[in-house]
């Protein structure tokens, strides 16, 4: 059932960025450094290297304090309704800059460094105005970025919902014909096939309340699919598995691997009169896992192949795992190999199915 998916596991949309993350902290530090550099390069600037160094140290220290404060206060700010979280962040930034400016003015006077004008109100006021303007600009950027990410997630979710209904009729017809042929010959095998088919369609139609499952559950769906195809293709379908090193509790979107295995059967094994072998390999590589699915290359490709299943898998991998993940596909020697490099992500405690 290539193209059939369920909703990926995502965190609820938040109006505020993650101030504890390295990109946001880096943005604060870079913006502060640029401000000091631009002020130092201004034509009327009278500050030398000493003033530039002290100013850079002060601004970077304030930026770090702002980042840490917003990181700790973010859970409370998110409880505010509407756009008030942004107003709260803006007030925190301005307040920290004012307090930091007062402390810097006091230290400059105590140590007699004479780097700050004697009029403390002007120094504090100017810094507060700069913080207010830069803070508003940065928050506007974060707001637009959050809206864009929410829109992107909505579009991706709509695509996933549309693809859930795309179940290849040939697989259903072939499976039902297999069941019909086994009813009188081997009723137990027919019953197992119906159970396998029901589990596959349950996942494909999105009847599960969860947005994602585990790698172990996904491998079970793959085994159910292969069991159905094994009854249809017999000895023509051979499967080699080397998946013992994979973390079976890792998060995995439902029906991510099954479409790739179905493509391997449909385009690699089915066109060959003598059949072929599908190889499933996996290994853990630090915080990543690598999964490979290979099938023999047929002389003539199967009818109806358009690459939608593989493209759908690429989109879902990017949506679920982010930029660290990758999907590579192409011929290698006499086989067609699909390689997935996925981060090992934990699974929420409510992922488990209660009807199993």
N, C-alpha and C positions, 0 to 999 in steps of 0.2 A: 504494500500500500504506500508507494512512494508519494510524497506530497501530503500525506495525512499526518497531522500534527496535533498536539495539544498546546496549551498556553505555557510558555516558558516561565520558569520561576524568576520573578523579579521582586525587588524591594518596592514598597509603596512609594509613590512619587512624593518627593519632598520639595518645598519651595526654597529651601536653603541648601547651599553646597555643603559638603563634608569638610568643615574647617580643620578636622584632624588629619586630612589626607595630605600627602606630600605635594601634589600639584597646587592646591590652594595656598598652603604655607609658602611655597616657592613663589607664587604670584604676588603675595603680600611683600615678600622680601625684595623681589625684582622691582615692583612699583616703587617701593621706598628708595631703593638704590638709584633708580632713574630720576626721581624727584631731587635727591641730593646732588646728583651729577648735573642736572639741568640748571639748578640754582647756582652751582659752582661755576658753570660755563657761561652764565649770563654776563653780558657786557659790563654791567655796573657792579659786579661782584667784587668785593675786596677780600674775600677769604682765600687764604693760601692752602697749601697741602695740609697744614696742621688743622685748620678749620674744616677742610673737606673731610679729613679722617675722623675728627670728633663728631661732625655732623652725620657721617655715615654710620658711626658706631651708635649714636643716639637714635637715629631713624630705624636702624635694623633691630635695635633692642626693643623699641616701641612696637615694631611690626611683629616681633616674636611674642611679646606680651599680648598683643591683640589676637594673634592666632591661637595662643593657648587659652585665653579667656573665652573666645568664641567657641572653641572646641568643647570646653566644659559647660558653657551656657547653652549650647545648641539644643539639647533636649527640652529645656524649659522654654526657649524661644519658639520652638516648634508648636508649643501648646497654644500660642496666640492665634487668634482667628485672622483670616484674610491676609492682607499685606503687612500686618503688624510685626511679623517676624523680621522683615527687612528694616522696619523702623527701629526695632529693638537692636538689631545689629549695628545700625548707623549710630544710634545713641551710645552704644558701648564703645565703638571706635572713637568717637569724638571725646567721650569722657576719659578714656585711657590716654589719649593724646594730650588733653588738658592737664591731667594729673602728672603725666610724664614731663611735660614742659615746665610745670611748676617745680618739680623735683630737680630738673636740669638747671633751671635758673638759680635755685638755692645752692646746688653743688658748685655751680660756676662762681657764685659770689663767695662761698665758703672757701674754696680752693684758690680764689683770686686768679682764675684762668683768663678772665676777660674775653671770652669767646662769644658771650651773649650781651646784647645791649642792656644798659642799666635799667631801661624801662621794661619791667617784667610784664606789664599788661600788654604791651605791643607784641612781645615775643609769644606770649601765650595766645593772644587773639589771632595773630597771623597763623600760628600752627593749627589752631582750632578751625580756622576758615579753610586752610589747605586740606585738613583731614575731612572736613565736611564735604568739600567738593570732590575730592578723590574717592571718599567712601561712597558718595552717591553714585559716582560714575561706575565704580566697581560693582556695587550692588545692582545697578541697572544692567550691567553685563551679565552678572550671575542670574538675574531674573530672566533676561532674554534667553540665556543658555538653558535654564530650567524649562522654559516654555518650549524651546526647540526640542529638547530631549523628550518632554511629555508628548509632543506632537509626533515625534519619531516613534516612540513606543506605541502610540495609538495606531499609527499606520502599520507597524509591524504586527501588532495584535490583530488588526483587521485582516492582514494577509494570512496570519495563522488560522483565524476563524474560517476564512474562505477556503483554505487548503484542507481543513478538516473534513470537508464533505467530498473531497476528491479521492475516491477509493476505486481502484481499477476494477472494472466489472469482470475482466478475464480471471482474476484471482478468485473472486467469489464464485463464478460459474465453474471453474476447474475444481475448487474445493467441494462444492455441492455435488458435482458429478462423482468425485472421489468418495464422498459419503454415501451417495446412492449406490455405488458399486460395492461398497463394503457392508452395507446393511445386512444383506443375506449371507455374505461370505464370512465376514468377521465383524459381528456386532460390537464387540468391545473396541476394536480399532475405530469403527465408525463413531462410537460415543466419544472416544478420546479426541478424534478429529473435530467433532462438533464443539467440544470444550475448548480446544485450542483456538478454533475459529472464533468462538464467542469472546475469548479474552483479547484476541487481536482486534476485533471490531469494537469491543468496549473501549480499548485505548484509542483507536482511530477516530471514533465518534465523540470522544471527549466526555464520556459519561462519568469519568472519575472527577471528583471535586478538587483534586490536587493539580497543581500546575506542572509538576515534574515529579519524577520518581528517582530511583537509584539505578546505578549501573547494573546491579544484580537483577533487578526487575526487568530492565531492558534486555539483558541477555536471556532471561526466561522467555520473553516475547520472541526473541530471535530463534530460540530452540523450538518454540511452538510452531513458528512459521516453517522452519526447516523440517519438522516432523510431518507437517501436512504435505510439503513438497516431496518428501522422501517417499510417501505413499504413492504419489503420482508418478515420480520419475524412477523410483526403484534404485537399482544399482548404478544408474547413470549419474546420480547425485552422490558425491562423496565429500565429506566434511572433515577437515582437520582443525582442531582447536588447541590453542596455546594461550590461555587467558588466565592462568592461575595467579599471575603476579599483579593483576589489576585490583584496585581498591573497590570492592563491590558496593560499599556504602557511599561512594561518591555520587554527587548529584548529576542527574542526566535527564534531559528532556525526553518525554515519552515518545517512542517511535522515531528515534534519531538514527539508530543503527539498523533497524529492520528494513527501511527502504533501501539502504545500501546493500544488504544481503539479498533482498529481492531482485535488485538490479543485477547482482552477480549471478543469481540463478537464471534470470530471464535472458540476459545478454551474453552470459559466459557458458553456462551448462546446457540450457535448453536447446540452443541452435546446433550443438554438436551431437552427432548420432551416437558416438561412444560416451557422451557425457563428459564430465570433468570434476575436478576437485576444487572446492572453495576452502580457503585457508583463512582462519580467524586468529590473529596474533594480537597480543597486548603486553605492555610492560609499563612499569612505574618508573618515572625518571624525575626524582626529586619531588617538587610540587606539581609536576605535570604527569600526564599519562598519555601513552601512545597506543593507538588502536589501528590495526591494519586489516583490510579485507581485500583479498585477491581472488581472482577467478581467471580461468583460461580465456585467451582471446579467440573468438570464433572467426572463421574465414569470412562469413557474411554476418553483419550485425542483425539483431532481431528487429522486426518491423515495429515501428511506433516509438523508437527511442528518440527522445527530444532533449534530454538532459534536465528536465524539470525537477526530478527527484534529487539529483545531486545539487542543483542550484538551491533548492529548498533547504537541504541539509546545511549548506554553507550559510544561508541567511539565519537559520535557527542557531547555529553554532556562534555566529557573531553576536546575535541578539542575547543569547543566554550566557555566554562565557566572556564576551568582550574581545578586545584586540589581541590578547595573549594567545587566543586559540587560533588554529589554522586547519584548513582542509586542503589536502593535496591529492590530485587524481591524475592518472595517466598510465600509459603502457610501460611496462618494464619487462624486457626480454619477451617471453611468450605469455605474459599475464597482464591483466589490467588491475592496478593496485590503487586503493583509496586509503590514504593515511590521515588520521585525525590526531592532532596534538591539542589536548584539552587540559586546562587547569583542574586540579583536584579541589572541588568545592564541596563543603559540607552540606548536609541535608537537614531541613527543618524537622523538628520532632513530630509534626503532624502530617508527614508525607505518607505514613503507612496506610494501606488500605484496610478497612475494617471488615470487609466481606470475604477475606481470604482465610 
